Amino acid sequence: MNYQRRNQGTCSRTVSFDISEDYTVSNVKFEGGCHGNLQGIAALCEGKKADEIITSLSGIKCGFKQTSCPDQLAKALLDAKNNLE
């Protein structure tokens, strides 16, 4: 399943990814934001299970902001996982 979510409180506007029935994540892409850093996050998430990514990235803040691009990815993965269940 391909999933896309609008980010809130970050420089990146959206995050999209594919998530399989066994919750394996692939093809993570951010629109906007710090391109190099977000490519790195996407590469590190490739082939990992959603729960592992959610645990690692949830709650990360960016400077004075209450969220971050990694935290927004974790929220999107949680939403997608709930839609699959």
Secondary structure, 3 states (H helix, E strand, C coil): CEEEEECCCCCEEEEEEEECCCCEEEEEEEEECCHHHHHHHHHHHCCCEHHHHHHHHCCCCCCCCCCCHHHHHHHHHHHHHHHHC
